[in-house]
Amino acid sequence: MKIAVCPGSFDPITVGHLDLAERAAAVFDQVVLCVMVNSEKRPMFSLEERLELARAAVAHLPNVTAEACEGLLADFARERGALALIKGARGSADFDWETQLAQINRDLCPGLDTLLLPARPEHVHISSTMVREMIRHHQELDRYIPSGAMGALQRIRQGKV
């Protein structure tokens, strides 16, 4: 079975993240959306809330699951028998950063490849940071949040803003 891990902080999950998961699901037997804890970031949503949003977003994909990870990504991937990490790149800065991370993950877990998928043109401008600002300012989110996650987001956000 070919397994891939699609990691991110998903704070919150966006249509760009979902696009990566759908593209990976078409290639791999199983894809795990890995909801990470990033000590460098102060998330708007708790780990449990981000996991709920991710699960709701990918519920229509039978070979995609979402799990939380508070440790090293390479360890998480090794424990699940993953062959690859799936990462998105919106531009050259993302590509440079992800290339460095790919080497570190390969050092920690030999044989683990990182596949960088360029963002689709309609998603290049979308980031979780931008979506968080839209949430703070009560903006319409339908074009930025996966439809499957909207109900969960509405329930969660009532206590956030």
One Martini backbone bead per residue (centre of mass of N, CA, C, O) as a GRO file, in nm:
protein
  161
    1MET     BB    1   0.096   0.037   0.024
    2LYS     BB    2   0.049   0.377  -0.060
    3ILE     BB    3   0.179   0.633   0.150
    4ALA     BB    4   0.076   0.964   0.251
    5VAL     BB    5   0.180   1.288   0.376
    6CYS     BB    6  -0.012   1.588   0.472
    7PRO     BB    7   0.119   1.866   0.602
    8GLY     BB    8   0.004   2.093   0.874
    9SER     BB    9  -0.167   2.338   1.056
   10PHE     BB   10  -0.452   2.421   0.967
   11ASP     BB   11  -0.513   2.765   1.037
   12PRO     BB   12  -0.703   2.691   0.850
   13ILE     BB   13  -0.841   2.514   0.629
   14THR     BB   14  -0.818   2.509   0.275
   15VAL     BB   15  -0.864   2.480  -0.061
   16GLY     BB   16  -0.562   2.426  -0.108
   17HIS     BB   17  -0.534   2.186   0.080
   18LEU     BB   18  -0.753   2.012  -0.050
   19ASP     BB   19  -0.623   1.992  -0.326
   20LEU     BB   20  -0.379   1.828  -0.230
   21ALA     BB   21  -0.539   1.588  -0.117
   22GLU     BB   22  -0.681   1.511  -0.385
   23ARG     BB   23  -0.424   1.465  -0.553
   24ALA     BB   24  -0.303   1.247  -0.366
   25ALA     BB   25  -0.553   1.048  -0.375
   26ALA     BB   26  -0.501   0.981  -0.688
   27VAL     BB   27  -0.204   0.832  -0.622
   28PHE     BB   28  -0.273   0.718  -0.344
   29ASP     BB   29  -0.405   0.490  -0.124
   30GLN     BB   30  -0.302   0.677   0.121
   31VAL     BB   31  -0.398   0.969   0.320
   32VAL     BB   32  -0.243   1.190   0.561
   33LEU     BB   33  -0.356   1.437   0.752
   34CYS     BB   34  -0.122   1.645   0.924
   35VAL     BB   35  -0.175   1.792   1.228
   36MET     BB   36   0.023   2.043   1.343
   37VAL     BB   37   0.265   2.152   1.570
   38ASN     BB   38   0.379   2.495   1.594
   39SER     BB   39   0.599   2.668   1.798
   40GLU     BB   40   0.603   2.942   1.609
   41LYS     BB   41   0.293   2.942   1.652
   42ARG     BB   42  -0.031   3.115   1.698
   43PRO     BB   43  -0.319   2.983   1.710
   44MET     BB   44  -0.662   3.013   1.664
   45PHE     BB   45  -0.676   2.705   1.673
   46SER     BB   46  -0.702   2.423   1.800
   47LEU     BB   47  -0.610   2.110   1.749
   48GLU     BB   48  -0.899   1.994   1.762
   49GLU     BB   49  -1.025   2.196   1.562
   50ARG     BB   50  -0.837   2.139   1.319
   51LEU     BB   51  -0.914   1.841   1.303
   52GLU     BB   52  -1.215   1.880   1.251
   53LEU     BB   53  -1.185   2.042   0.989
   54ALA     BB   54  -1.023   1.834   0.830
   55ARG     BB   55  -1.227   1.600   0.844
   56ALA     BB   56  -1.458   1.753   0.706
   57ALA     BB   57  -1.306   1.820   0.434
   58VAL     BB   58  -1.232   1.485   0.377
   59ALA     BB   59  -1.496   1.302   0.393
   60HIS     BB   60  -1.519   1.246   0.063
   61LEU     BB   61  -1.243   1.080   0.112
   62PRO     BB   62  -1.177   0.745   0.152
   63ASN     BB   63  -0.831   0.778   0.149
   64VAL     BB   64  -0.873   1.004   0.382
   65THR     BB   65  -0.711   1.131   0.669
   66ALA     BB   66  -0.697   1.266   1.011
   67GLU     BB   67  -0.415   1.375   1.212
   68ALA     BB   68  -0.228   1.421   1.491
   69CYS     BB   69   0.086   1.618   1.561
   70GLU     BB   70   0.352   1.680   1.820
   71GLY     BB   71   0.595   1.599   1.657
   72LEU     BB   72   0.777   1.458   1.425
   73LEU     BB   73   0.725   1.408   1.098
   74ALA     BB   74   0.915   1.170   1.040
   75ASP     BB   75   0.795   0.986   1.258
   76PHE     BB   76   0.507   0.982   1.160
   77ALA     BB   77   0.570   0.861   0.880
   78ARG     BB   78   0.711   0.603   0.976
   79GLU     BB   79   0.473   0.486   1.152
   80ARG     BB   80   0.288   0.475   0.866
   81GLY     BB   81   0.462   0.400   0.604
   82ALA     BB   82   0.563   0.633   0.441
   83LEU     BB   83   0.688   0.756   0.122
   84ALA     BB   84   0.546   1.051   0.146
   85LEU     BB   85   0.544   1.398   0.109
   86ILE     BB   86   0.296   1.656   0.083
   87LYS     BB   87   0.354   1.966  -0.083
   88GLY     BB   88   0.313   2.308  -0.116
   89ALA     BB   89   0.360   2.568  -0.380
   90ARG     BB   90   0.324   2.922  -0.447
   91GLY     BB   91   0.645   2.968  -0.467
   92SER     BB   92   0.980   3.020  -0.436
   93ALA     BB   93   0.987   3.039  -0.128
   94ASP     BB   94   0.848   2.771  -0.073
   95PHE     BB   95   1.045   2.595  -0.229
   96ASP     BB   96   1.300   2.655  -0.065
   97TRP     BB   97   1.193   2.568   0.211
   98GLU     BB   98   1.094   2.276   0.134
   99THR     BB   99   1.373   2.173   0.048
  100GLN     BB  100   1.499   2.185   0.328
  101LEU     BB  101   1.293   2.003   0.473
  102ALA     BB  102   1.333   1.753   0.296
  103GLN     BB  103   1.624   1.694   0.386
  104ILE     BB  104   1.569   1.658   0.684
  105ASN     BB  105   1.358   1.426   0.657
  106ARG     BB  106   1.557   1.235   0.507
  107ASP     BB  107   1.765   1.218   0.734
  108LEU     BB  108   1.553   1.101   0.948
  109CYS     BB  109   1.407   0.941   0.680
  110PRO     BB  110   1.502   0.725   0.488
  111GLY     BB  111   1.302   0.729   0.185
  112LEU     BB  112   1.171   1.006   0.226
  113ASP     BB  113   0.971   1.183   0.025
  114THR     BB  114   0.919   1.499  -0.145
  115LEU     BB  115   0.624   1.645  -0.280
  116LEU     BB  116   0.590   1.918  -0.500
  117LEU     BB  117   0.302   2.117  -0.539
  118PRO     BB  118   0.166   2.330  -0.729
  119ALA     BB  119  -0.032   2.574  -0.721
  120ARG     BB  120  -0.308   2.678  -0.819
  121PRO     BB  121  -0.390   2.976  -0.944
  122GLU     BB  122  -0.662   3.003  -0.761
  123HIS     BB  123  -0.460   2.953  -0.479
  124VAL     BB  124  -0.205   3.136  -0.441
  125HIS     BB  125  -0.352   3.366  -0.245
  126ILE     BB  126  -0.399   3.142  -0.032
  127SER     BB  127  -0.419   3.162   0.329
  128SER     BB  128  -0.447   3.119   0.660
  129THR     BB  129  -0.382   3.407   0.737
  130MET     BB  130  -0.600   3.540   0.561
  131VAL     BB  131  -0.841   3.386   0.684
  132ARG     BB  132  -0.812   3.487   0.972
  133GLU     BB  133  -0.869   3.783   0.900
  134MET     BB  134  -1.150   3.733   0.788
  135ILE     BB  135  -1.266   3.627   1.049
  136ARG     BB  136  -1.210   3.881   1.227
  137HIS     BB  137  -1.389   4.054   0.986
  138HIS     BB  138  -1.645   3.902   0.882
  139GLN     BB  139  -1.602   3.736   0.623
  140GLU     BB  140  -1.638   3.573   0.344
  141LEU     BB  141  -1.550   3.200   0.296
  142ASP     BB  142  -1.642   3.012   0.052
  143ARG     BB  143  -1.364   3.044  -0.134
  144TYR     BB  144  -1.153   2.927   0.119
  145ILE     BB  145  -1.339   2.705   0.238
  146PRO     BB  146  -1.436   2.408   0.269
  147SER     BB  147  -1.752   2.295   0.260
  148GLY     BB  148  -1.717   2.061   0.476
  149ALA     BB  149  -1.609   2.287   0.704
  150MET     BB  150  -1.825   2.511   0.757
  151GLY     BB  151  -1.992   2.400   0.993
  152ALA     BB  152  -1.758   2.373   1.194
  153LEU     BB  153  -1.666   2.667   1.179
  154GLN     BB  154  -1.925   2.798   1.283
  155ARG     BB  155  -1.918   2.665   1.561
  156ILE     BB  156  -1.633   2.760   1.649
  157ARG     BB  157  -1.644   3.080   1.583
  158GLN     BB  158  -1.850   3.185   1.791
  159GLY     BB  159  -1.606   3.182   2.024
  160LYS     BB  160  -1.372   3.369   1.862
  161VAL     BB  161  -1.516   3.673   1.782
   0.00000   0.00000   0.00000
